[in-house]
Amino acid sequence: MPAIMGKAKAQQKLIDNLEDVFGKVQREHHLPKGDFPNVEQFREVLSGYNIDKFEKLKPKMLQTVDDMLGYDIPELLKNFRNPYD
């Protein structure tokens, strides 16, 4: 039972400090602030979940997505005409 209470406390601490967490992630991954959701709305949604059930972050998967967004999608978009030209 104490382990469950500890996890619930950790989750509540994360939710309470969500703005700081977003700032840390933003700095570490060089992301613009506009890429993050509204803190209050996200806090409300996150409160309805058990964070302990989330899958662990897989760095290789994150790198694959980053490569796709940085290289594959821009290359794919070259096949379409620009409506602003």
C-alpha positions, 0 to 999 in steps of 0.5 A: 500500500505505501508504494501505491501512495508514493506513486500517487504522490509522485504523480500529483507532484508532477501535475503540480509542477507541470509548467516547470516540467514543460520548461525543462523538456523545452530546454533539453530538446530545443523545442519552441514553447508553442509546441506544448499544450496549454498547461491548465488543460493538460493538467486537467486531462493528465489528472484522469490518468494513472501515469504509472501505466504509461509506457517508458520512453524509448530513445530509439523510437524518439530518434526515429520520429525525429528523423522522420520529421526532419528528413523523411517528411520534408523529402516527401513534401518536395513531391507536391507543388507549393500553393503559394508559388 
